[in-house]
């Protein structure tokens, strides 16, 4: 075999090893970011529920009818409106039910298994449900 053939094989082996290493590193970075986003979303959804519960305590047991009531009071119950600023750290926040008798809020990953791996739902009284998201291809 001549030198050109050996050089070509050497370059192909280096490219193959580099591709495998890049794949492993990419997967680990995505997994770490996914875990961090999931942890942040869990904390944020609990923060939202705490703000709603505190609002109800201060309002004779009535929950707000809009999320703005939590951010526009003096002092505010929340530092920002997570609903209008979604997505936040890979999660989209939504309150499908927000009325004087209670609430139902959720945090879902923007891209399942990439920005987050679990969806969270919290309802009146702070009842939290976590569910792994399913990547649909």
N, C-alpha and C positions, 0 to 999 in steps of 0.2 A: 504494500500500500504506500502511496506517495504522501508527502507532507500535506498537500492540499486536502486529501481525504481525512487525515488525522485531525487537521485544524477544524474542518467542517464538523466532524463528530464531536470534538471537544466543545465547540460553540453550541451545538445542539444540546449536549448534556447540560451545559451551564444554563441555557435558556429553560430547559425542562425543570431543573432544580429551582431556578429563580421563580418560575411560575407556581410551583408547589408551595414555596415559602411565602410568596405574595398571597396566595389563596388562604393559607393558614393564618397569616397576620390579619388579613381582611376579615375573616370570620370572627377572630377574637376581638377585633375592634368593634365590630357590629354587636357582638354579644355583650361586651362591656357597656356600650352606649345604650343598648336595649334595657339592660338591668338598671342603669342609672336613671333612664327615663321612666321606667316602671316604678321605681322607688319614689321619684319626684311626683309622679301622678298620684300615687297612693297618699302621699303627704298633702298634696293640693286638694284632693277630693275630701279628705278629712278636715282640712282647713275650711273649705266651703261649707261643709255640714256644721262645723262648730260656729261659723259666722251666722248661719241660718238659725241654729238653735239659740244662740245668744240674742239675736234679733227678736225671736219669739218670746224669750224670757222678758225682754225689755218692752214688749208690745202686747202684754196681757195674753200670751199664748198664740198670737196670730203671726204667721209667717209672711214675708213680703210677697207682693205679687209681681215684682220685677227685681232683677238682679241689681239694678242701679240703686235701689234702696240700701244695699249693703256697702256701696262704694261712695255714695254721696252724703252720708250722714256725717255729723261732726261729733266725736271722731268716727271715722269709717270702720265698719266691721271687717272689711277686706281692703287691701292696698290697691288692687286692680280688678277690673272686670274680666275674669277668665273666659267668659262666654264670647265676648267680642274680640278678644285678643288671641283666640285659638287659631292655630295650634300653638301650644306652649310646650317646649321640649318634647316634641314628637307626639303629643296627645291633644285631642280635641275634646273640649268640655261643653256639656249641654245640660240644661235643666228642662226635661220634657214636661214636668209638672212643677209649677211654682205658684201656689195659691195660699190664701190665709189658713187653710186646713192642713197643709203639708207640702212636701216637695219630693221630687225624684230626679236626682242629678247623676250624670255619668261622665266618665273619662274613658275614651277609646283611643287606641293607637291610630295615628294617621296612616301608617303602613304596617300591617300586622307582621310580626317577627323581624321587622327592620327598625321601626321607631319605638316599638313596645311589644310586649308579649302577653299582656293581660288587660282586660277591660274591667273597669270598676263601676259599680252602681251603688249609690247611697240614697237611702230613703228617710222619711220622717223618723226622728228619734235617733238618727245616726246608724241605722242598720246597713252594714257594708257587705256587698257581695262582690267577689272577685271571680272572673272567669277567663281562662286562657283563650286567646283569640285563635281562630283557625285561618291559616293562610289559604286563600282560595286562588287557585291558578286557572 
